[in-house]
Amino acid sequence: MHHQVLFHLAFPIGDLTQAKQFYANDLGCEIGRETANSVIFNMHGHQLVAHVTKEPLMPQKGIYPRHFGLIFSDESDWQALLKHAQEKGLAFYEEDKLRYEGLPLEHRTFFLEDPFHNLLEFKFYRHPSAIFGHQDYAQVGDSWEFP
């Protein structure tokens, strides 16, 4: 018997108030438990835990190697978040685009940057089989080189 399994991600932030503004007020995540140095967010049923760090939070040189986000199963939900992010004036790291047009891997994507340089990707796959399948295709994301 399989029970629901949720995804958990812990990530660094520099300020709780800014994190709550971005993740709760701007993106619409629910706020869970909170301490002086951390806050839990419910992002579409998945647990994000933001931890304040004193380490410098530096921007990446691109979307790789680290980012996180959601894959929408309904294009209208993806479109609604895109429109919401545009209307809120959120920081787009990469504007919306279509990747691998015409291939079974075709998907729509955009990237946001939170106030701490964490990158979030939001995707919608034209064919759900591309989320984990189609191993006969070598493409994964955009081409990139290790820094």
Buried (B, 14 or more C-beta within 10 A) or exposed (E): EEEEEEEEEEBBBBEBEBBBBBBBEBBBBEBEEEEEEBBBBBBEEBBBBBBBEEEEBEEBEBBBEEBBBBBBEEEEBBBEBBEEBEEBEBBBBBEBEEBBEEBBBBBBBBBBBBBBBBBBBBBBBBEEEBEEEBEEEEEEEEEEEEE
